[in-house]
């Protein structure tokens, strides 16, 4: 169990080195966790995949609710719910693993995620004991389905600007809720609604637990969507909906904080939640490229196809690495805070808040890897990829929502940089001292310390240190030059976010590959080592491009020249034969007939 004094804090990966032994890798899941994951996979294989067309058609309104209840019977809806409330009470990273597997369930993954995450966790983390005992057993078993009513027609990314009102009745026993919510997943069959509304002239939202049977709730027809067609998405109208005062969730005016913290969970879970899908798409692409013959041979004998397959795997490997690294860091922080005497729910919330930066990184990186992988899957399938008779067409459409919900990727990019800078200003992260050291280094003679290249990843770790200096150099100078105006310079904020994301992803991939090599030997880890090296090699170019764009956006004259010279010094890659490494990875996957990592 990590202690608070020694464990890494959210965002500190930018200034602290991490040892491979200190991170969790998915290869370390226990037998019990793997059995739970297999039960989930069996459910998808037997209940979801055979019915995928019927689910997406939505012609049978009872199908998805019945599948939802079966998931509840298997315990899949109660992974995070403590045993005393009818759940399984499993660890945070186990819930990440189940979200990962469910990611291969198409539209149903949205149904599942909306219920188990934003639908259930507000009560688990913020509810009174009476509220938990009343509602959590029904939610954990699937007796009831939940949805989350935050977004409004004029309140999306700016959620706190919602106009839905809650008015106390003269007898003081109920709040009457009036307003409109939209894009509400699971609304069509939900029994319970987590609803956000403002009381009087309050600045911040208040949250309420609303049962469908309270009355005053009407809905539009199901939305016709580009993808995730089999998930229920409706507009919900509240017309003098009477909610008992005891169904207020947490305190008056605490709704916005609830929304922010629950979305932190949603973001990191969404990161894991794409993994089942991207692995499935990659495995299908490998299978199709073996069966598809052109010029008398399988198309996966061609270098262009091998390159695509290997790049898909490389990006998936990095996403897996960063998601489960972040998941375990959150779990360790939960345990350390609980050990210091914090109540369980408060410990979990503080831990999630602490790693909100990594949660945003997971969401952005994973959703963009998902889009990349499905796009390449369509390309490998060629004409068949465009046909609704093949699986890629649905995967392509379903993937697109991931960059929008749980906060758009643009909002998440600005949030992660804003959080780093705010924590630095508060002294929670010692960012400015190392940034000043890097600034001094720019005007000094470069040191040429020798690196023991025989040591696994010694060269790559040296490159990573320099990439962290890029963020410190550019971020520090931008913060100094722009001061309070930096958050208005959204393009620069997004440039800095891209630098952060690539550092965290590359470091996570390297540490995972190193840990696998330490446990199993370098030869058995050669493909993971290859993927980690490729990812870093590509990350250097991405970081250089993003940092250069930021520098020329705010710096001029000699200052710009110095920063660009520093950037050149800090972004020298280790030149590797990417083509050969990709062929090695692709050949291994083709031999296995699937994504095997």
ZIMO-V927486 format. One record per backbone hydrogen bond with DSSP energy under -1.0 kcal/mol. CO is the residue of the C=O (numbers start at 1). NH is the residue of the N-H. E is the energy in kcal/mol with one decimal. If there is no record, write none. Layout:
co-><CO & CO>
nh-><NH & NH>
e-><E & E>
This chain:
co-><3 & 9 & 11 & 12 & 12 & 19 & 20 & 25 & 26 & 30 & 31 & 32 & 33 & 34 & 35 & 36 & 37 & 38 & 39 & 40 & 41 & 42 & 43 & 44 & 48 & 49 & 51 & 52 & 53 & 54 & 60 & 62 & 63 & 64 & 65 & 66 & 67 & 68 & 69 & 70 & 71 & 72 & 78 & 79 & 81 & 82 & 82 & 83 & 91 & 92 & 93 & 94 & 95 & 96 & 97 & 98 & 99 & 100 & 101 & 102 & 105 & 106 & 107 & 107 & 108 & 109 & 110 & 111 & 112 & 113 & 114 & 117 & 120 & 121 & 122 & 123 & 128 & 129 & 130 & 131 & 132 & 135 & 136 & 137 & 138 & 145 & 145 & 147 & 149 & 151 & 152 & 155 & 157 & 158 & 159 & 164 & 165 & 167 & 169 & 173 & 174 & 175 & 176 & 177 & 178 & 179 & 181 & 184 & 184 & 186 & 191 & 192 & 193 & 194 & 195 & 197 & 198 & 199 & 205 & 206 & 207 & 208 & 210 & 211 & 212 & 216 & 218 & 228 & 232 & 233 & 234 & 235 & 236 & 237 & 238 & 241 & 243 & 244 & 245 & 247 & 251 & 254 & 255 & 256 & 257 & 258 & 259 & 260 & 261 & 262 & 263 & 264 & 265 & 266 & 267 & 268 & 269 & 272 & 274 & 275 & 276 & 277 & 278 & 279 & 280 & 281 & 282 & 283 & 284 & 285 & 286 & 287 & 288 & 289 & 292 & 294 & 297 & 298 & 299 & 302 & 303 & 304 & 305 & 306 & 307 & 308 & 309 & 310 & 311 & 312 & 313 & 314 & 315 & 316 & 317 & 318 & 319 & 320 & 321 & 322 & 323 & 324 & 325 & 326 & 327 & 328 & 329 & 330 & 331 & 332 & 333 & 334 & 335 & 336 & 337 & 338 & 343 & 344 & 345 & 346 & 347 & 348 & 349 & 350 & 351 & 353 & 355 & 356 & 357 & 358 & 359 & 360 & 361 & 362 & 363 & 364 & 365 & 366 & 367 & 368 & 369 & 370 & 371 & 372 & 373 & 374 & 375 & 376 & 377 & 381 & 382 & 383 & 384 & 387 & 391 & 392 & 393 & 394 & 395 & 399 & 400 & 401 & 401 & 403 & 408 & 409 & 410 & 411 & 412 & 413 & 414 & 415 & 416 & 417 & 418 & 419 & 420 & 421 & 422 & 423 & 423 & 429 & 431 & 432 & 433 & 434 & 435 & 436 & 437 & 438 & 441 & 451 & 452 & 455 & 457 & 458 & 459 & 460 & 461 & 462 & 463 & 464 & 465 & 466 & 467 & 468 & 469 & 470 & 471 & 472 & 473 & 474 & 475 & 476 & 477 & 478 & 479 & 482 & 483 & 485 & 488 & 489 & 490 & 491 & 492 & 493 & 494 & 495 & 496 & 497 & 498 & 499 & 500 & 501 & 502 & 503 & 504 & 505 & 506 & 507 & 508 & 509 & 510 & 511 & 512 & 513 & 514 & 515 & 516 & 517 & 523 & 525 & 526 & 527 & 528 & 529 & 530 & 531 & 532 & 533 & 534 & 535 & 536 & 538 & 539 & 540 & 541 & 542 & 543 & 544 & 545 & 546 & 547 & 548 & 551 & 556 & 557 & 558 & 559 & 560 & 561 & 562 & 563 & 564 & 565 & 566 & 576 & 577 & 578 & 579 & 580 & 581 & 582 & 583 & 584 & 585 & 586 & 587 & 588 & 589 & 589>
nh-><7 & 12 & 14 & 15 & 16 & 22 & 23 & 28 & 29 & 34 & 35 & 36 & 37 & 38 & 39 & 40 & 41 & 42 & 43 & 44 & 45 & 46 & 47 & 49 & 51 & 52 & 55 & 56 & 57 & 58 & 63 & 66 & 67 & 68 & 69 & 70 & 71 & 72 & 73 & 74 & 76 & 75 & 88 & 90 & 89 & 85 & 87 & 86 & 95 & 96 & 97 & 98 & 99 & 100 & 101 & 102 & 103 & 276 & 104 & 105 & 108 & 109 & 110 & 111 & 112 & 113 & 114 & 115 & 116 & 117 & 119 & 121 & 124 & 125 & 126 & 127 & 132 & 133 & 134 & 135 & 136 & 139 & 140 & 141 & 144 & 191 & 192 & 194 & 196 & 182 & 155 & 152 & 159 & 161 & 162 & 198 & 178 & 176 & 172 & 245 & 169 & 243 & 167 & 241 & 165 & 238 & 236 & 187 & 234 & 189 & 212 & 147 & 210 & 149 & 208 & 206 & 166 & 202 & 255 & 197 & 249 & 195 & 193 & 214 & 215 & 239 & 237 & 231 & 186 & 223 & 184 & 220 & 181 & 218 & 179 & 177 & 175 & 247 & 248 & 209 & 254 & 258 & 259 & 260 & 261 & 262 & 263 & 264 & 265 & 266 & 267 & 268 & 269 & 270 & 271 & 272 & 273 & 275 & 278 & 279 & 280 & 281 & 282 & 283 & 284 & 285 & 286 & 287 & 288 & 289 & 290 & 291 & 292 & 300 & 299 & 297 & 294 & 301 & 302 & 306 & 307 & 308 & 309 & 310 & 311 & 312 & 313 & 314 & 315 & 316 & 317 & 318 & 319 & 320 & 321 & 322 & 323 & 324 & 325 & 326 & 327 & 328 & 329 & 330 & 331 & 332 & 333 & 334 & 335 & 336 & 337 & 338 & 339 & 340 & 342 & 341 & 347 & 348 & 349 & 350 & 351 & 352 & 353 & 354 & 355 & 356 & 359 & 360 & 361 & 362 & 363 & 364 & 365 & 366 & 367 & 368 & 369 & 370 & 371 & 372 & 373 & 374 & 375 & 376 & 377 & 378 & 379 & 380 & 381 & 384 & 385 & 386 & 387 & 390 & 395 & 396 & 397 & 398 & 399 & 402 & 403 & 404 & 405 & 409 & 412 & 413 & 414 & 415 & 416 & 417 & 418 & 419 & 420 & 421 & 422 & 423 & 424 & 425 & 426 & 428 & 429 & 431 & 435 & 436 & 437 & 438 & 439 & 440 & 441 & 442 & 444 & 453 & 455 & 458 & 461 & 462 & 463 & 464 & 465 & 466 & 467 & 468 & 469 & 470 & 471 & 472 & 473 & 474 & 475 & 476 & 477 & 478 & 479 & 480 & 481 & 482 & 483 & 485 & 486 & 488 & 490 & 493 & 494 & 495 & 496 & 497 & 498 & 499 & 500 & 501 & 502 & 503 & 504 & 505 & 506 & 507 & 508 & 509 & 510 & 511 & 512 & 513 & 514 & 515 & 516 & 517 & 518 & 519 & 520 & 521 & 526 & 529 & 530 & 531 & 532 & 533 & 534 & 535 & 536 & 537 & 538 & 539 & 540 & 542 & 543 & 544 & 545 & 546 & 547 & 548 & 549 & 550 & 551 & 552 & 555 & 560 & 561 & 562 & 563 & 564 & 565 & 566 & 567 & 568 & 569 & 570 & 578 & 581 & 582 & 583 & 584 & 585 & 586 & 587 & 588 & 589 & 590 & 591 & 592 & 593 & 594>
e-><-2.9 & -2.1 & -1.5 & -1.8 & -2.1 & -1.4 & -1.3 & -2.5 & -1.4 & -2.3 & -2.2 & -2.0 & -2.3 & -2.4 & -2.2 & -1.9 & -2.4 & -2.8 & -1.9 & -2.0 & -2.7 & -2.3 & -2.7 & -2.8 & -1.3 & -1.2 & -2.9 & -2.2 & -1.8 & -1.2 & -1.7 & -1.8 & -2.4 & -2.7 & -2.0 & -1.8 & -2.2 & -1.8 & -2.3 & -1.6 & -2.0 & -1.4 & -3.0 & -2.8 & -2.4 & -1.7 & -1.9 & -2.1 & -1.8 & -1.7 & -2.0 & -2.3 & -2.0 & -2.2 & -2.2 & -2.7 & -1.1 & -1.4 & -1.9 & -2.5 & -1.5 & -1.7 & -1.2 & -1.4 & -2.9 & -2.6 & -2.5 & -1.5 & -2.8 & -2.0 & -1.4 & -2.4 & -1.7 & -2.9 & -2.1 & -1.9 & -2.6 & -2.5 & -1.9 & -2.4 & -1.8 & -2.0 & -3.1 & -1.4 & -2.1 & -2.7 & -1.9 & -2.4 & -1.8 & -2.2 & -1.4 & -2.2 & -1.3 & -1.8 & -1.4 & -2.9 & -2.5 & -3.0 & -2.3 & -2.2 & -2.8 & -2.8 & -2.1 & -2.2 & -2.8 & -3.0 & -2.6 & -1.4 & -1.5 & -1.4 & -2.6 & -1.9 & -2.9 & -3.6 & -2.3 & -3.3 & -2.3 & -2.1 & -2.4 & -2.6 & -3.0 & -2.4 & -3.3 & -1.9 & -1.3 & -3.2 & -3.3 & -1.7 & -2.6 & -3.0 & -1.9 & -1.7 & -2.9 & -2.2 & -2.0 & -2.3 & -2.6 & -2.5 & -1.6 & -2.8 & -1.9 & -2.0 & -2.8 & -2.5 & -2.5 & -2.8 & -2.0 & -1.5 & -1.4 & -2.4 & -2.5 & -1.9 & -2.4 & -2.2 & -1.9 & -1.7 & -2.5 & -1.6 & -2.5 & -2.5 & -1.8 & -2.6 & -2.2 & -2.7 & -2.5 & -2.2 & -2.3 & -2.3 & -2.9 & -2.4 & -1.1 & -1.9 & -2.9 & -1.8 & -2.3 & -1.9 & -2.8 & -1.8 & -1.6 & -2.3 & -2.6 & -1.5 & -2.5 & -2.5 & -2.1 & -2.4 & -2.2 & -2.5 & -2.1 & -2.0 & -2.9 & -1.8 & -2.1 & -3.0 & -2.1 & -2.4 & -2.5 & -2.2 & -1.6 & -2.4 & -2.6 & -1.9 & -2.1 & -2.4 & -2.2 & -3.2 & -2.1 & -2.3 & -2.3 & -2.5 & -2.5 & -2.3 & -2.3 & -1.0 & -1.9 & -1.7 & -2.8 & -2.2 & -2.2 & -2.6 & -2.1 & -2.2 & -2.4 & -2.3 & -1.5 & -1.4 & -2.1 & -2.0 & -2.1 & -2.6 & -2.0 & -2.4 & -2.9 & -2.2 & -2.0 & -1.9 & -2.2 & -2.6 & -1.9 & -1.9 & -3.0 & -2.5 & -1.9 & -2.3 & -2.3 & -2.3 & -1.8 & -2.6 & -1.9 & -1.3 & -1.1 & -1.2 & -1.0 & -1.5 & -1.8 & -2.8 & -1.8 & -3.0 & -1.9 & -1.6 & -1.0 & -2.4 & -2.3 & -1.9 & -2.5 & -2.1 & -2.0 & -2.5 & -2.4 & -1.6 & -2.4 & -2.7 & -1.8 & -2.4 & -2.4 & -2.5 & -2.0 & -2.3 & -1.9 & -2.4 & -1.2 & -2.2 & -1.8 & -2.5 & -1.9 & -2.1 & -2.1 & -2.1 & -1.9 & -1.4 & -1.3 & -1.6 & -1.8 & -2.3 & -2.6 & -1.6 & -2.0 & -2.4 & -2.1 & -1.7 & -2.2 & -2.2 & -1.4 & -1.4 & -1.5 & -2.2 & -3.0 & -2.9 & -2.8 & -1.7 & -1.9 & -2.6 & -2.5 & -2.0 & -2.7 & -3.0 & -1.8 & -2.3 & -1.8 & -1.4 & -1.6 & -2.2 & -2.3 & -1.9 & -2.6 & -2.0 & -2.1 & -1.7 & -2.3 & -3.0 & -2.1 & -2.0 & -2.5 & -2.5 & -2.5 & -2.6 & -2.2 & -2.3 & -2.3 & -2.7 & -2.1 & -2.5 & -2.6 & -2.3 & -2.4 & -2.3 & -2.4 & -1.8 & -2.8 & -2.3 & -1.2 & -2.7 & -2.0 & -2.3 & -2.3 & -2.3 & -2.5 & -2.7 & -2.2 & -2.4 & -2.3 & -2.3 & -2.1 & -1.9 & -2.9 & -2.4 & -2.3 & -2.3 & -2.8 & -2.5 & -2.0 & -1.9 & -2.8 & -2.3 & -2.7 & -1.1 & -1.9 & -2.6 & -2.3 & -2.6 & -2.3 & -2.4 & -2.5 & -2.1 & -1.9 & -2.1 & -1.7 & -2.1 & -2.6 & -2.3 & -2.2 & -2.2 & -2.9 & -2.7 & -1.7 & -2.2 & -2.9 & -2.1 & -1.7 & -1.8 & -1.2>
